[in-house]
Structures are given as C-alpha cells and as structure tokens.
Amino acid sequence: MSLPPDPKTAASEWLETDGLGGFASGTVCGIRTRRYHALLLAAAKPPTDRMVLVNGFDADIETPDDRFALTTQRYAPGTCAPDGLTRLDRFDLEPWPQWTWTVPEGKIIHEVFIPRGFAAVVLRWRWEGHASQIRLNVRPFFSGRDFHATHHENPAFRFAPQLLPQGERWQFYDGVPQVTARSNGIYHHEPCWYRNFLYEEELGRGLDAQEDLAAPGRYVFNLAAGTAVLIFSAEGIGIPLASNAPLELAEYLAQNERAQRSAFASPCLRAADSYIVARGTGRTIIAGYPWFGDWGRDTFIAMRGLCLATGRLSEARDILTAWAGTVSQGMLPNRFPDHGSEPEYNSVDASLWYIIVVHEFLTAAAGEPALLVEREMLFATVDAILTGYLRGTRYGIHGTTDGLLACGASGTQLTWMDAKLGDWVVTPRIGKPVEVQALWLNALGLAGRRSPQWRAIFEQGCASFRQAFWNESRGCLYDVVDVNHQPGQVDDRLRPNQLLAVGGLPIALLDGEKAARIVQIVEDRLWTPMGPRSLAPGEPDYAPYYVGTPAERDAAYHQGTVWPWLAGPFIEAWVRVRGNTAEAKAKARELFLAPQLSRLDLPGLNHVPEIADAEAPYTARGCPFQAWSLGELLRLERTVL
C-alpha cells in the first residue's frame, strides 16, 4: 500500500494486539481519529481493566541544513499540524505497520509492533540516505486513563520519571500501571501539555472528541549512527527489565514476532489470531477492537471460524472449558464488564451457541484423544444448560409444552438484536424469536444423539416450529411468534434471523421449496455487498444509515443496518438449497464472498467491520475489527465453501 492514497485508504486503521486484551492501533496517515488510537493500551487485569498509557508522539528530524516534521496531529476546531503528512510517501502493513517519509537528504522508515504476550510496544526508526548528521526528536504523549474516556489537563499528573539504569519509569496516577521506557537515545525532561487533540471518529459518533495529553520530555537519537529504538512497557504485564541493550532487545523481539507471524498462511489467519486472548489460566475471544470485551454470544459464533475452521483446536478447548465454569441457572454470561468481576447474564442465545460449538469441536477433535479429556465435562455443561432452560431461568426463559423456547421480560434485551438506550429496548422480541428456536432445536437435536430425553423434545419442537413459524403470504418465516407471550400474536417483519433455520447451523429445520423461498426473499430484499440487512426496506422503522447521536445510532442498529457476520448463514443456506454442489459453491464465491473480500481494507486492514449502512455505498460503521465478522468469513472460506 503506497501513499499518497485515496482519502478512504488514508483513514484505514491498523491493529497490533498483545494476546492479553491490550493493543495498539491508529490510521495509515498517522493522525489519531479515535480515543482508542494509542501505542500502549494495556489490560491491567487481562483481558479487562484496559487503560491507555501511551497515546502517540510527535517526531521530527534535524539535518545539517533543515528540520522536518514526521508527524501530523489534528487539533480543535480542525487544524492539522505540523506538516509531517506531506512527507509520508509509503505505508506497509507486513510484517507490521511501517511508514516511510522522504526528505531531500533521504528516507526515514518507522515501524511499530507489539511482542505477543506482553503489554508493550516497540518503536524503531532507521535512516536511508547520505547525510552524516541526522538527529531524531521524539516527544511521547501520555495519559493513564480508562480506554473509553478522554484525558484533560490537571495538576495531579506526575510528569517526573523515576530514572533507572535501564530507562525511565512513570507512575502517572495512583492505581494506574507504571510505564517503563527503554531507548538507545537520550531523554530530556521538558514537561508540557498538548491541548485540544480532536478525534473525528468520536465527533461523528456524538461523543466527547477532545483531549489533552501530557508530554513529559523528549528522546533524542543520532539516526546517522544506526537504528533508533524506543520500547514502552506496562509494569507487571509488560517486558521484564533485562540487561539487554535496547537495540538488541528490540531485534530479539522482532525476530520472535517474525517467526510467529510467518507461521500463518494468510493475512486473514494472522488477523484471526488478534482476537484469541488470555482470561486467567484459560482463553477467551475479544468480540471486537477497539471497544468490545469478551462477550459470550460473540465468542461462540466467532470461534467456529477463528478456531475450528482454522484447526486451532487446543485454543477452542481452552475457551470452552474456561466458559464452562461460568454456567449459572443454565445461562452463560452475555459479557464480562470492563471493570469488576461479576459477569452479566442477559443473553438467551449465548448458551445455545455454546452447545453448537461443543458439538463441532468434539467432531473436529475426534481423532485427537488429548483434546477429548474434558469431553464428559463438556457434556455435563450441555446438559446443565438444557435442563436450566427447560425448567425455566432468568428473564422468562423456559421450555414450553410445544417443545419450543419462550423468552423475554419487559425492559430486557436477550437476543443478538440487543440495542438499549436507558429503559428503551429498541427490538425487545419478547416471545419466541425465530433464531432462538433454531438454536434451541439444534442444541436439543445434537444432545439427543447421546440422550433420548433431548431427542423427544427436539422432534416435538421441530413439528411445532414448522407449523407456527411459516408465513405463507410472504413465503418466509415470522420473526417472532407468541409475541409478548400472547399465543397467536406474530411479528412478520422481514429480518435475516430466519436464516438460521436453513443455514449456519448443523441441523436445517426446513428444506425443499420452503427453504428455497426463504433464501430467495432474503437475497432479494436483504442482501447487500457487505452482508444482509437487519430489516428490509419498507418495513416500519427501517433505518438506511447508521449515523448521528448515540440514540439515533442505537435506533438504527438492528433496523436495517447491515451485519457482515450474517453472510455466513446466508451463503451456507444459499448453497444448501442448491444441493451443496461444487457449481453452487463456486457461484456463491463469485456472487457473495468476493464482494466482501474486496472490502477487507476498509476500515480495518485485513479485518471485517462490525456493521455497515443499509444503503449504497454501504459505508462500514461501528467497530472496525469485529471477531464474528472475520470468523464467519473464515468459516465460509475454509468449511462451507
């Protein structure tokens, strides 16, 4: 990728992750546009309690004849300074982000990478040119704030570092991880505040978009003498202090990273690794960067592609066993909060997705006995979930006499369509949502292969489902039946949730003409180059664009907005109704998968976004790096097609 680029490409975002929940991220052009763009954003209690420690830096070089800026910042009300961006002529993503600036005397190459397993970041600069005197000045910006917040000038910030033999150490505030810097330059203490940074993406989201950052001092390097190195590390979770010289340490870490990254056969497989992180002694999946944590539903949908389709079965085992210990009254947590340890139990489908993944994991691991040691424990977890749901658990979740599953209570959002603002649940879907029945019946059917009690309920539920959900007048399925627990009341709005009855799960509940009609109406009314819309145009409350204030965006979140993860169930259903032939798979690649692959670099490089607008040009919105979006893309490529 070369600059000067298309403005959209310049705003594209790169991501480096540490495997602990922390990360570094920014834009191709180098201007930070989000509060989450940072060089050292660390999870103090992996993968939670994430804090921004090192936000960025200003840099310039001095030659015998002149001085040139290398960086550009955006300040309120929209001023960009200094002019480093005018000298930027190349960006490369492999093996990690690298920028090349051109000045009259030569070129400066800057690279950033995170060593896997450490809350740390390595910055290196090198000179390619003829001048014998080249001085590099780097002034880092610090904050020490919650990663969802912004930082503002205050007298409590501690500018003065503790000087160590190996570098400098800062304790910005009490309760914030200490930051250690190691470099082969000279540190000059020159404390000051940089005020009024402006983050355009936050401005567009209707959120606090201005920030002040502390700049304690400046590092000075003689670039003509060799590579400049600056390593930032969070105490306790970063790189232990060692006797290695900074230049040697950086090269050692770089060699390790090159070796690890070269083991992945493609950029998408390497991107998948970004989401698999530590939780205690186990593993989990970050739902998306930069602002999501580990969510139950997202974890189990995503790991089918991120882990199972890619052969990462030991990681899948670790995730399943780690989450097994969180079952409560048949429910798995919807999410773990960013702060505190009490999980939130408000998802009806997370537990059911778990059962699907247990089945697929055990199938994939059938020939590897070492991975099956916990099989009986996984079966016991499955039975605990089904028993809890059948008897009844939180928020009105309970098995009904027709073999289906009812759920929902006033003021709660239990399905994946979970937008809520204050007391307003945008899509409550109380009653019997269609995809919840597909998941419930799949869970029963899979468990029924080893237990007759579940098989009987499955067979009864399938018959009830086919009778209750078919909407002959529209040639598709109702989205919810027994709405608000009122028998016979239906919601017939056209949504993509019905896809899970015919694709995306091991057991299809419908086949033949009815399945084909469902797929056709979804293709005709819901499909876009980014995936299916969440509501068809023309339906009440349809929202064509995901823009505006937080309330306006929440109102549009599942009312038309496109969700790329649903491309998985749609394409699988499309191929199934055509007999799973090689010709159908090839056509599906051409018609549906290729357009998605062509958009991988917008906005998150080598990743897939969370959502997109429902109308052309289908602008990517929301989280730029989304686990289940990439997971379903990989599942399609490596399993379905």
Secondary structure, DSSP 8 states (H G I E B T S, - for coil): -BSS--HHHHT-EEEEE-SSS-EEEEETTS---STT-EEEEEEEETTEEEEEEEEEEEEEEE-SS-EEE---EEETTTEEESSGGGGEEEEE-SSS-EEEEEETTEEEEEEEE--TTSSEEEEEEEEEES-S--EEEEEEEEEEEETTS-----TT-----EEETTEEEE--STTS--EEEEESSEEEEEEEEEEEEE-HHHHHTTS--EEEEEEEEEEEEEGGGS-EEEEEEETTTS----SS-HHHHHHHHHHHHHHHHHTSSSHHHHHHHTTEEEETTEEEE--EETT---BHHHHHHHHIIIIITTT-HHHHHHHHHHHHTT-BTTB--SB--SSSS--B---SSHHHHHHHHHHHHHHHTTT-GGGGTTHHHHHHHHHHHHHHHHH--GGG-EE-TTS-EEB--TT---SS---EETTEES----BEEHHHHHHHHHHHHHHTTT-HHHHHHHHHHHHHHHHHHEETTTTEE-SEESGGG-TT-EE----GGGGGGTSSSSS-S--HHHHHHHHHHHHHHTEETTEEBSS-TTSTT--S---SSHHHHHHHTTTT-B-GGGHHHHHHHHHHTTTT-HHHHHHHIIIIIHHHHTTTTSSBTTS--SEE-SSTT--EES-SEEHHHHHHHHHIIIII-
